[in-house]
Amino acid sequence: MKIIQLKKKKALSQEEIDELIRLLEEAKLSYTEIGKRMNMDRHKVSKIDKGLIHIRAGLSYPIRKIN
């Protein structure tokens, strides 16, 4: 029998969330590119952008505005 170890997901630091928000506001990188840079999948980036997780007072969602 093969034993599979699951990676424990670490919580994002405030600095990581700040950087992610900055990248979303710049709107130059795709969710996938931001995810690679931040070591997370694009779905988590999308959830943060939409305000589904890591909600921050004073921000309007979605963070990335589409013109």
JOBEL-V387594 format. One record per pair of residues at least 24 apart in sequence whose ideal C-beta (glycine too) atoms are under 10 Angstrom apart, sorted by sequence separation. I is the first residue (numbers start at 1). J is the second residue. D is the distance in Angstrom with one decimal. If there is no record, write none. Layout:
I/J/D, I/J/D
This chain:
16/40/8.9, 20/44/9.1, 24/48/7.4, 25/49/9.9, 20/45/6.9, 24/49/5.3, 12/38/8.3, 23/49/9.9, 12/39/10.0, 21/48/7.7, 12/40/8.0, 20/48/6.0, 21/49/8.9, 10/39/9.5, 20/49/8.7, 34/64/9.6, 9/40/8.9, 17/48/7.5, 12/44/8.9, 21/54/8.9, 31/64/8.7, 20/54/8.2, 25/59/9.4, 9/44/9.4, 21/56/7.3, 24/59/9.8, 29/64/10.0, 12/48/8.6, 27/63/9.1, 17/54/5.5, 27/64/5.3, 16/54/9.6, 18/56/9.3, 21/59/7.2, 24/62/8.1, 25/63/6.1, 26/64/8.8, 27/65/7.3, 17/56/7.4, 24/63/4.3, 25/64/7.2, 27/66/8.5, 14/54/9.8, 23/63/9.4, 24/64/4.7, 25/65/8.5, 27/67/9.0, 12/53/9.3, 22/63/9.6, 23/64/9.2, 24/65/9.5, 12/54/6.7, 14/56/9.7, 21/63/5.9, 11/54/9.6, 20/63/8.8, 21/64/9.8
